[in-house]
Amino acid sequence: MPFVELEHREKQDFEVPGDRCYIEYRKIMTAWAASPRWTMVDAIAAQIWPDKWKRALILAFLVFFCLHVMPYEEKKRKENGDII
């Protein structure tokens, strides 16, 4: 959703969800480029989940999901076919 057309990158319409997402994504990428570390991920996520232990659980779950659940799902899609 953040990968909007050039026209929208140059002149955002805050009523368009993709344009709002683009703005926030750009902020995240700027922060990440300045400090590509786990502490930056935590700082970015703190804006969404202020409770540090809930944030830690969510971030741990996201890593687990990406590293373990998605490979399992890809395997099952190959075995059982895609959903159309």
Buried (B, 14 or more C-beta within 10 A) or exposed (E): EBEBEEEBBEEBEEEEEBBBBBBEBEEBEEBEEEEEEEEBBBEBBEEEBEEEEEBEEBBEEEEEEEEEEEEEEEEEEEEEEEEE
